[in-house]
Amino acid sequence: VHKTSRNIFINNMTDSSTTEAAVVLTARIPLPDSSERCALLITLNRPHKKNCFNTEVCHKLAQIFHNVAEEVQGYDSNCNNDDDGSNNNEEGQLLLAAVILTGAGKSFCAGADLSAPPNPLHQSSDLPHHLQWNPVHQMSRVGIPIIGVVRGHVITGGFELALACDILIGSHTTTFRDTHVKFGLAPCWGLSQKLTQRIGPGRAKIVSFSARPLRAERAYEWGLLDELIDETNNSSDGDDDVVLKRAIELSANIASNDPLMVRRYKRAMVEGTSMTLQNGLQRERELGISHYLEVVGDGATFETAKDFISDDKRPRAQSKL
C-alpha cells in the first residue's frame, strides 16, 4: 500500500455476516516494503452511535479476535516445519504482522450502547462459554501486536477496549473518559488494573474517581497514549488518514523483524506484567532458553545478525523514536 488514506480500504473491508450494515469491518492491508506480510485492520462501524458497542458488536469482535489468535497460534505450530516467517498461510493469504483496531468516523468508541447493552454478568464472567464472546479476553490471546488508532471519544467500555491494545496512537481529538463511578457501573474488562499499570496508581485514581475527560496532550504526557500525531500538517482528507498512516508504518516496521521473536517477545512482556519483577525475569529467561534451544543449532540466527551489522551498503533508517 503506497497511499494510506482510510478511504482506499473501505471497499476491501468485509464482515463474515455479509450484512448491508456490518457493525465491524475487517481488511488485510499489504504493508509498504513487504511482499510477505500484512496488517489486519479492524474497524468498529457504528459511526452514527460514536461506535458504541452492543451485544452484536461484542460478539463480532470476539469472533474476529478469536480467529486471529487461532491463526497466529498456527504460525507458531508450523515454525519448526516449513514456516520460516516468509510463507503464505494455507489459504494463500499474507501472514499477519500486526492488528490495527480503530473506529469509523470521528470517534474510536464511546462505550456501551445503553439502548442494547451487552449483558454485564456475561462480560464479567470467567466461565468458558462466556469468555468465548468476551472481546477483551479474545484480544488477550492474540500473539502479535495490536495497535489501537484512537481518535475522538474513548469512553468507559471503549477505554477498556483501548487498554486491551499493546500500543495506542492518537491525535489531538482524542479524549479518554472513565464514567464507571459516575453511573454506578463496575469495570469488567480490566480498566481498574490496566490503567494503573500504564499511568501509575495516583493518576489512574484521578481519571477514574473524578470521571472527568482526559485530553490527548495530558494522556500522552502521562504515558496513556504512546504516540500523539500532529494532524495539523496533514495534507490528506482528515486527521484519521495521518494517524492510520502511522499505524501502518509501525506495522511495517514490525513486519521487517523476525516474526517468531516478535511473538515470543510480546509473550514475555505480557506475562511479565502479571508477575513480580523477579518472576518476570525468570519467565524471560525460560522463554529465552526455549527460543535459543530451537534456533542456535541451525547456525543462521547469529550469522544473519552479523551480516546485517557488517553490511556497509545497507540503508540506515532514521529512527522515529
N, C-alpha and C positions, 0 to 999 in steps of 0.2 A: 504494500500500500504506500503510494508516494504522496497522495493527498489525503489528509486525515480529517476532513470535515465530517461531523456526525452524519450529515445527510447522505453520504455515499454508502453508509452501512444499512440504512433503514430498509432498502429494498431487498437486502440479503438476509434480513432477520427473519427468524421463524419461531413458531411455537408449536409444540408437539400436538396440541389440540386442534391446530389449524383453524381456529375460530376467527371471525372477522375482526373482533376487538380483543386480541391476545393481551392478557394482563402482564405477561412477562415475555420479552423478546430475547432471542439469542442469535449470535452471529460469530462465526470463526473468522478472525481477521488475520490475513497474512502479514507478517512483520517485515519492516524495512531491513534489507541486508540479510534476510534469512529465507531460503527456499524450502526449509525443512520444518519450521516451527511456526506456530500461530498463537494468538491470544483468543480467549473466548470472551466476547462482550455480552454481558447480561444486563438488560435494561428493564427496570420497573416501568410499566407502560400504562399508568393511570394519571397523566398529567393534569386532567381536569379535577382530580382529587388530591393534587400535590403528591401523587404516588403513595397515598395511604394504602395500607395492606388490609385485605380481608382474608377469609379462610382460603379462598381460591388462590390468592397471591401467595400465601404461606405454603400451601401445598405444592404449587407450581415451582416456587423457589427451592423447596426441599427436594423435589424430584430432580430438578436440574443439577443441584449441587451433589446429590447422591450419585447421579450418573457421572459427573465429573470425577468424584472421588473414586468410583469404581474404575473408570478409565485410567486414571493416574496410577492406581494400585496395579493395574495391568502392566504399565510400563516397568514397575519395579519387579514384577514376577518374571518379566522377559529379559531383565538386564543381564542375566547370566547366560542367556541363549543367544538370540540374534539381534537384540535391540542395543545398538551402540549409541543411542541418543540421536540418531540421524535418519531413522527409518519411519515411514508412514505406518499408521496402525492398520488393523485388519480390514477396515472399511475404506482404505485409501485416503483417509483424512490426515492432514498435518498433525503432528503431535503438539499437545498444549504446553506452552511455556509458562503461561500465567492466565489468570482470570481477571477481568475488569468488570466491576459492578457499579452501575450508575442508574440514574433516573431520567426519564424523558421529561422534557420541558425545563422549567426553571428551578425545580426542587429535586433533591435526592429522595427523601421520604419524610413525610410529616407525621409518621406514626400509624396507629391503628385506625381503620375506618370504623368509626363508632356506630355507623348505621348497620354494619355487619361484621363485627369484630371476631377474630378467631377466638376459640374457647381458651381462656387463660389457664384453666385447670389442665387442659391437654398440653398447652405450651410450657407449663411449669413441670410437667410430669417427666420422670426418668424411666417410665415403662417403655420397653422397646417399640410397641405399636404406636406410641405417641411420639417418641423420638424420630420415628420414620418420617413424620410430617413436620418436624421442627427444623426450620431453615437454618438457624444458627448452629444447631447440632450438626447438621449435614455440612455446613461450611467448615466446621472444625475438623472434619475428616479429609478435607482436600489437601493433598500433599504438595501442591505448587502454590506460589504466592498469589494472594488475592489482593488486588489493588482497588480501593474504593475511590471513585471520582464523585466527590460530594459538592454540590452547589445548592444554594438556596437553603430551604428548610431541612434540617437534620434533627428531628424531634422525637424524643421518647423511644418508641419501638424502632423508629428509623435510626436513632442514635445507637441503639443496640446492634442493628444491622451493620452500621458503620464500624463499630468496635470489633465486629467479627472479621473484619478485613485485616490483612497484615500491614498494609500501607495505605495512608489516606492522603489524597491530593485534592485541594480545594481552590476556590477563587475568593475574591473579596465579597462575593454574595453569600458565602457560606455562613450559616448561623446554626449553632448547636443549642439544644434546649432539652433538659430532662424535667418533665412535668409530672413524674410519678407522685411526688408528695402533694402537689397542688390539687390533684383529683383523687387522692386516696388509693392509688394503684401501686402494686408491687412489681418490681422488675423481675422478669423471669428468663431473660436472655443474656444475663451476665453483666449488666451495666454497673451494678454496685461493686463488682470486683475488678472489672477490666478498666474502668475509668481511673480507679485508684492506681493501678499499675502504670497507666500511661502518664498521668499528670501529678501523681502524689496524693496522699490522703487529704491534706488540707484543702487543696484546690478542688478535688473531687467533691468534698463536702460543701464547698461554696456553690458549685454548679448544681448539685442535686438538692441540697436543703433550701436554697433560695428559689429554685425553679425559674431562674432568670436566664435570658438568652446569653450565649457566649459567642461573641463576634469572631470573625475569621482571624483578624490580626492577633487577638489575645489567644485564640486557640492555637495558632502557630507558635506564638511566644511560649506557651505552656507545654508544647510538645504533643498536643492532640492532633493537629494537622502536621503531617510530615513534610509536605511541600505546599506553599502558598503561591499560586501562579498569578502573576500580574497580567490581567486581561486587557489593560488599557492600551497596550501596544499591539493588540491583536488586530490583524487586517482582514480576518475572515468574517463570518456571518454572526459570530457571537462568542461569548467567553467560554461556552461549552466546548467549542472547537479546540481552543488552545489548551484547555485543561485535559481534554481527552487525548489530544496530540501528545502531551507529556506522558500520559499513562501508557500510550502505545510505544513511545520512545523507551520508557523504562522497561516495558515488556520485552522489547527488542534487546536491550542491554542484558536482561536476564537470560534470554534465549541464546545469547552468544557464549554463555558459560557452560560448564559441564552439567548436563541435566540431572544426572543421578546425584551429584554432590549438592546441587541446589535443593533437591527434595530432602536429602538427609540433613542438610544444614537447617532447613526450616523445621524439620522434626526435632532436632536438638534444641533449637531456640524455643519452640512451643512447649516442649516437655520441660525445659529448664525453668520456665516461668511459673510452673506449678510445683516447684520443689524449692528446698533451701538451696543456697549457693553451693554448699558442699555437695549435696546430692546432684545438683545440676551439673557441676564439674565432673562428678563421677559418671553421670549419664553421657556427657560429651565424650569422655574417654572410652566408654563402652562402644558408642557409635563409631568413634574413630578407629578403634581396633577392628571392629566388624568390617568397616569400609576398606581399610588397608589390607586386611587378610584377603579380600577379594581382588584388589586391583594391583597390589605391588608385584605379584607374581608374573604379570604379563609384561612387565618392563616398560610399558608405554607411558604410564602416568607421569613419571618424573622426566622422561625424555621429551614429552610434549611441552612441559613447562620450561625445560632447559632450552629447547629450540625456540620457543616464544621469546624468552629473555635475550637470547643471543642474536636474534634476527634484527640486524641494524636497519633493514629496509621496511620493516612493518610500520604502518601509520601509528602515530602517537595521538590517541584521542584526548581531547580536552575534557577534564573532569567536570561534571555537572554538580558535584557536591560542594 
